[in-house]
Amino acid sequence: MRTIIPLSNTKGEPLKCPYIRSQIFAMNKDLGLLRIDAVAELTTLSKRTIYRRIQEKLFPPQLKCGSNIAAWRKKDIIKYIEGGFTWA
């Protein structure tokens, strides 16, 4: 039987689950990752528009964090908001 050791932040407190909507920003502060709801809120784009722009290489691509989980680097989203760069 494996022992699961929880991750902790710099204060030694365990990280909150990043998949609970109310705790999304706790994950962002520690890992620099954003889920689709947070990305849509920050960019004021709909989820459909975000995925369409990814296909058109006009939005930062998502990172695959699991079979059905995707997240974006916070710094990429900030760069997109500030300058609207295209992504190759």
PEBEL-V703891 format. One line per field, one symbol per residue. phi: phi as a letter, one per 20 degrees, with the letter a starting at -180 (. if undefined). psi: psi as a letter, one per 40 degrees, with the letter a starting at -180 (. if undefined). burial: b if it has 9 or more other ideal C-beta (glycine too) atoms within 8 Angstrom, else e. A space follows every 10 residues. Layout:
phi->???
psi->???
burial->???
//
This chain:
phi->.eeedffcef eneffeffee gfdgfffffe dmdcegffff ffeldfgfff fffffemdbg feeedrfccc bdfgffffff ffcmfede
psi->hihhhiiiad eeiiiiheeh deeddddddd efihiddddd ddefiidddd dddddefeih iihheadfhi iihddddddd ddefiih.
burial->eeeeeeeebe eeeebeebee eebbebbbee eebbbbebbb ebbebeeeeb eebbeeeebb ebbeeeeeeb bbbbebbebb beeeeebe
//
